[in-house]
Amino acid sequence: MCAALENALDNLVTIDLNDEAVLGACVEVQQFSRQVSGGSRELNANDASIVACAKAVDSTLLTTDRDLTHLKAPQWPVQFF
């Protein structure tokens, strides 16, 4: 395997989707999305999981996904570019 690829794979952060913190954050983001002022939103499972992973590991999610615009800091770790 190429040394650069091997190094990149060795430095990846992995997150267990079955971790209690991730599952709890997934429920939390879906509940929040359904209660947002201006109209309820239903996030698809992939978007909810991605946001939940970022929240569970206290990281910022960098995204261009406009389905997440209702998620604002500091409660939600989402930054748009």
C-alpha positions in Angstrom: 0.0 0.0 0.0 1.2 3.5 -0.7 2.9 5.1 2.3 0.7 8.3 2.0 -2.5 6.3 1.9 -1.4 4.2 4.8 -0.6 7.3 6.8 -3.9 8.9 5.9 -5.8 5.7 7.0 -3.8 5.5 10.2 -4.9 9.1 11.1 -8.6 8.7 10.4 -11.0 9.3 13.3 -13.5 6.5 13.6 -16.8 6.9 15.4 -19.0 4.0 16.4 -22.6 4.8 15.3 -23.9 2.5 18.0 -22.2 4.5 20.8 -24.7 5.8 23.3 -23.5 9.4 22.9 -24.0 9.2 19.1 -27.4 7.6 19.4 -28.5 10.2 22.0 -27.3 13.0 19.9 -29.2 11.5 16.9 -32.4 11.5 18.8 -31.7 15.0 20.1 -31.1 16.5 16.6 -34.2 14.9 15.2 -36.3 16.2 18.1 -34.8 19.7 17.7 -35.5 19.6 14.0 -39.1 18.7 14.4 -39.6 21.6 16.8 -37.7 24.4 15.0 -39.5 27.7 14.8 -40.6 28.5 11.2 -41.6 25.0 10.5 -40.8 21.4 11.4 -38.0 19.7 9.5 -37.3 16.0 9.2 -33.7 15.3 8.6 -32.8 12.1 6.7 -31.1 9.5 8.7 -27.7 10.2 7.1 -27.8 13.9 7.9 -28.9 13.2 11.4 -26.1 10.6 12.0 -23.5 12.9 10.6 -24.5 15.8 12.9 -24.8 13.4 15.8 -21.3 12.1 15.3 -19.9 15.6 15.3 -21.8 16.5 18.4 -20.9 13.3 20.2 -17.1 13.8 19.7 -17.3 17.6 20.3 -16.1 18.4 16.8 -17.3 21.0 14.3 -19.0 19.7 11.1 -18.0 21.8 8.1 -20.7 21.6 5.4 -22.5 23.1 2.5 -25.6 21.1 3.1 -28.5 23.6 3.4 -30.7 21.0 5.0 -28.8 21.7 8.2 -29.2 25.6 8.2 -31.5 25.5 11.2 -28.8 24.0 13.4 -26.9 26.9 14.9 -23.9 27.2 17.2 -23.3 26.9 20.1 -25.9 24.2 20.6 -25.1 22.5 17.3 -21.5 22.0 16.0 -22.3 23.0 12.4 -20.4 25.6 10.3 -21.4 26.5 6.8 -19.1 27.6 4.0 
